[in-house]
């Protein structure tokens, strides 16, 4: 379970930090306060960019903590400003990458119970594939979509980011 | 690799079909042609809903076919209309769910080469976690975001859809 969660989540959180950086550069060209980007949303009753970034951080942190059965760092208040959000992204990357790989050994079969399940439970595997990963990518992609929607020039390569490649044996 | 790809992808493709159905109902209340929804996009140089649905279908189909090393059904032209898109969604679900689980046995270590890798390759595992799944969720979430952006009332539960639950042993 470690390999299907920690490396891709850390990668995408780093990508997300890069999109915010591009948003800050975009705001500078428009002579606008970059913090205003955090208020942007795709529809009045959808969460704004600030909350999407918080959601990406929280979902990555909680997914990995629950799978590895370790305590997640407690964050009482969500980060509000761009510097706070970027610091939180770095903090969550460090947290999930710092969990020992061995702690994920029994993660696939681990029983996971969440408040909204009301006495029901799921396995670590189903929790990750049916809820944790889709939920994380929901927030990351919506953050990307909001930045694109307001005019920040991001590309699909920026979304995918680094890939682990080696010279092809067969071609 | 089967369990981390086929069930969640099939689930999300079914969810996506449900969002389109809700879009059709929404269009009826506005007395507008539902096909117009397929032209909606979040920014002039982003792909519209039609292409996002095609992208979700293609990325799911190709991810599973490459991991299992089986031939994917060929689709020369992208589906254009809502009925065509919904038929394609059902077809891709049937295709990926029809691949034998055993075909995924060596998928994690399988060498995957793609045109854009230019002589380089990746493993099935890295391909799925670093490219295939994020790319799939990119298209699914952007389709969801476009429908929400034009006013279709979807909720996060509709995004996540069905979860596999069992009575909790420990509470």
Interface residues (C-beta under 8 A of the other chain):
Chain A: X3 X4 X7 X8 X11 X12 X42 X43 X46 X111 X113 X117 X119 X120 X121 X122 X123 X125 X126 X128 X129 X130 X131 X133 X134 X135 X137 X138 X141 X142 X144 X145 X148 X149 X151 X156 X159 X160 X162 X163 X164 X165 X166 X167 X168 X169 X170 X171
Chain B: X3 X4 X7 X8 X11 X12 X42 X43 X46 X111 X113 X117 X119 X120 X121 X122 X123 X125 X126 X128 X129 X130 X131 X133 X134 X135 X137 X138 X141 X142 X144 X145 X148 X149 X151 X156 X159 X160 X162 X163 X164 X165 X166 X167 X168 X169 X170 X171
